[in-house]
Amino acid sequence: MPAWAAGIYLASALIAALELAPEARGCGAACTFAVADAVSPQAKLVTGALLGAMMWLARRRRPAGFGAMALRDAIAGMVSVALALALIPAGWSRGFGLGLFEQRFAPLPTLIYLASAATGAVVGTLLERSCRRRLDGR
């Protein structure tokens, strides 16, 4: 959940700062929450489900160290958002991808979504490591 939230709000902050969404015109990054709120519930649920599935698949084989896990999760995040951009129907994509930019893979927004998803996934990895350390008593 934190990985998904970090990805959603980072993308929304960047889209707002660049005033790429109608909700951000004239207020920039201050409208981060308005941009995030404009994303349809269906798009949020699909991206969250895909991120969870991709991160679960990335964990099926435990990598040797933290760096490898963070890299796998970052790739899982990027794959999940790419799948979401490709698969979410137009009617479900209000405020996201096709519904916001009128094309599925607009260059700048796609880079924002990919970078945000990778960053969000690494946030999830960091939180998981912190939890595991607490449980192990370190």
ABEGO torsion letter per residue (X at the ends): XAAAAAAAAAAAAAAAAAGABAAABGAEAAAAAAAAAABBAAAAAAAAAAAAAAAAAAAABBBABAAAAAAAAAAAAAAAAAAAAAABBAAAABGBEAAAAGBABBAAAAAAAAAAAAAAAAAAAAAAAAAAAAAAGX
